Amino acid sequence: MTPQEPTPGPARSDPWKSFRGVTAGTLILEAIVVLLALPVVGAVGGGLNAVALVYLLGLTAILIVLAGLQGRSWAIWADLAVQLVAIAGFAIYPGVGVIGLIFAGVWALIAYVRSEVLRRERYGLLPGQDGPPD
């Protein structure tokens, strides 16, 4: 008779997988909002000149590329840094800068949630963990 192998329990949930999904989704949403600023800047702002077009399309491209890099350890810091670029949109049109401020607030909340998940993970308080270490 051979000893039975222990049956594996249910797979543990990975809180960072869902966190990466939230951050990537937020970046895609921000890219869409920046693209929606194109007609606003063209119609209401000072016009859609070459500088404004390159800024808005470049920011959109950066946001989309960052959405694909959310598995990297430095991604959250890059996400926060790109918000400074978005806030600099005040130079293009005030509405674009306001978009940057709104998303900076969203990213500040995401950074806070990340710190809470890290803290709870460290103390073993996340669902699927065995509990606090002794």
C-alpha positions in Angstrom: 0.0 0.0 0.0 1.4 3.4 -0.9 0.9 6.4 1.2 -1.6 8.8 -0.1 -0.6 12.2 -1.3 -2.4 15.0 0.4 -5.1 16.4 -1.7 -4.4 20.0 -2.6 -6.8 22.5 -1.1 -8.5 25.3 -3.0 -6.1 27.6 -4.8 -5.3 30.7 -2.7 -6.5 34.0 -4.2 -3.8 36.4 -5.3 -4.8 39.9 -4.2 -2.1 41.4 -6.5 -3.7 39.9 -9.6 -6.9 41.8 -9.0 -5.0 44.9 -8.0 -3.1 44.8 -11.3 -6.5 44.5 -13.1 -7.8 47.6 -11.3 -4.7 49.6 -12.1 -4.6 48.6 -15.7 -8.3 49.3 -16.1 -7.9 52.7 -14.5 -5.1 53.6 -16.9 -7.3 52.5 -19.9 -10.1 54.6 -18.6 -7.8 57.6 -18.2 -6.5 57.1 -21.8 -10.1 57.2 -23.0 -10.9 60.3 -21.1 -7.7 62.0 -22.5 -8.8 61.0 -26.0 -12.2 62.5 -25.4 -10.5 65.8 -24.6 -9.3 66.1 -28.2 -12.6 67.5 -29.6 -13.1 69.7 -26.5 -9.6 71.3 -26.9 -10.3 71.7 -30.6 -13.7 73.3 -30.2 -13.6 75.2 -27.0 -9.9 75.6 -26.2 -7.3 77.5 -28.1 -7.6 75.1 -31.0 -6.0 71.8 -31.6 -2.5 72.9 -32.6 0.5 70.6 -33.1 1.7 70.9 -29.5 -1.8 70.1 -28.0 -2.2 67.1 -30.4 1.2 65.6 -29.6 0.7 66.1 -25.9 -2.7 64.5 -25.8 -1.8 61.6 -28.1 1.5 61.1 -26.4 -0.1 61.0 -23.0 -2.6 58.5 -24.3 0.1 56.3 -25.7 2.0 56.4 -22.3 -1.1 55.4 -20.4 -1.8 52.5 -22.7 1.8 51.2 -22.5 1.7 51.5 -18.7 -1.5 49.5 -18.6 0.4 46.6 -20.1 3.2 46.9 -17.6 1.2 46.7 -14.4 2.9 43.4 -13.3 6.2 45.2 -12.7 7.3 46.2 -9.2 7.8 49.8 -10.2 4.5 50.2 -12.1 2.6 52.0 -9.3 5.3 54.6 -9.0 5.2 55.2 -12.8 1.4 55.5 -12.6 1.7 58.1 -10.0 4.5 60.0 -11.9 2.5 60.1 -15.1 -0.2 62.0 -13.2 2.2 64.9 -13.0 2.3 64.9 -16.8 -1.5 64.8 -16.9 -1.7 67.8 -14.5 0.7 69.7 -16.7 -2.2 69.7 -19.2 -3.2 73.0 -17.7 -0.7 74.5 -20.2 -2.8 73.0 -23.1 -6.3 73.7 -21.7 -7.5 74.0 -18.1 -10.0 71.2 -18.6 -7.2 68.8 -19.4 -5.4 69.8 -16.2 -8.6 69.2 -14.3 -8.7 65.7 -15.7 -5.2 65.2 -14.4 -6.2 66.4 -11.0 -9.2 64.1 -10.8 -7.1 61.1 -11.9 -4.4 62.1 -9.4 -7.0 61.8 -6.7 -8.0 58.4 -8.0 -4.4 57.3 -8.0 -3.9 58.6 -4.5 -6.8 56.4 -3.4 -5.3 53.4 -5.3 -1.9 54.0 -3.6 -3.7 54.0 -0.2 -5.5 50.8 -1.0 -2.2 49.2 -2.1 -0.6 50.2 1.2 -3.6 48.6 3.1 -3.3 45.4 1.1 0.4 45.3 1.8 -0.2 45.8 5.5 -2.9 43.2 5.8 -0.8 40.7 3.8 2.1 41.3 6.1 -0.1 40.5 9.2 -1.9 37.6 7.5 -5.3 39.3 7.5 -6.2 38.8 3.9 -8.9 36.3 2.9 -7.3 33.0 2.1 -4.4 33.5 4.5 -4.2 31.4 7.6 -4.4 34.3 10.0 -1.9 36.5 11.8 1.5 34.9 12.4 2.2 33.8 15.9 
